[in-house]
Amino acid sequence: MGKVIWAPSALKDIDSIAEFIARDSVDQAALFVVRLFEATDRLQKFPLSGRVIPEIGNQSCREIIYGSYRIMYRFDNDGVWITGVVHGARKWDPE
């Protein structure tokens, strides 16, 4: 399998989440970001390790859960494309 590629929109999601966490603790925000990236390391070798995103139902569109967050991605022969990071309590619409 190919490499893990982060979409600009997913990186923007992480920045927003980190800014929110940093209001209480800059250290916790930094730790959150590091661990979130570490949670996606396995996708390079095991892209099927996430569950199919229920709202989409496509086998190539999956997510892994990190804490309260959904890390959404799709994969193909070229790699894993992380498309977004959203809070699990947030209503998410694929459109």
N, C-alpha and C positions, 0 to 999 in steps of 0.2 A: 504494500500500500504506500501511497505517497505521503507527503508532508502535511502538517496541520497548518492551515492558512486562516488568519483572522480577518473577517470583513471589517472595514472601517466602522460600520454601524455597531458591530459587537464591541469593538474597542471603545466606542463612544458610550455604550451601555455601561461598561466597566468603569470608565471615568466618572460617570454620573453616580454610580453606586458608591465608589470610593469617596467621592466628595461628600455624599450623605453621611457615610460612616465617619469620615474625618471630623465632622462637626463635634463628635464626642471624643474621638481618639484617632490621631494621625497614625500612631503605631498600629492600631487594629485595622485601619484602612489599608495600610501597606501590607500587613500580614494577609488580609483577605485577598488582595490582588495576587500575591505570590501563590497562595494555596489554590486559588481558582485556576491559575495557569497550570499548576501541577496536576490538578484534577483532570485536565485535558491531555496530559502527556500520553496516556495509554491509547488514545485514539489513533495514533500513528500506526500502531501494530494491531489494534483491536477495534476497528471502526464500528463493529456490530455490538459493542459492549453497552451502548446506550439503548434506551427503549424507543420504540417508534413514537413519534409525537402524536398523541391522540387526536388533536384537532386536524391533523393532515392525513394520517393513515398511510403514508407512503413509506415503504421499507428503507428508502435511502435518506429519509428525513428523520433524524433521531435527536435525542436529548439525554444529557446526563444531569443528575441533580447534585448540586453542591450547596449544602446548607439549605437555605430557603430559596435558592435560585435555580432556574432552569437554564442550562447551557445548551442551546439549540445548534444543530449542525446538519449538514448533508454531506454525503460522500459519493465519489465516483472513482474511476480508475486513476485519476490524476491526484487525488488526495482528499482530505477532510477539510471542509469549509465551515468554519464556525460563523454562524449568521446572526446570533443574538444571545443576550443574557437578560432574562427577565425574572422578577420576583414571582414565586409560585402563587402568591395570593392575588396577583394582578390578572385580570381577565385579558387573555391574549387572543387576538384574532389574526389568523394567518394572512388575511388580505390586507 
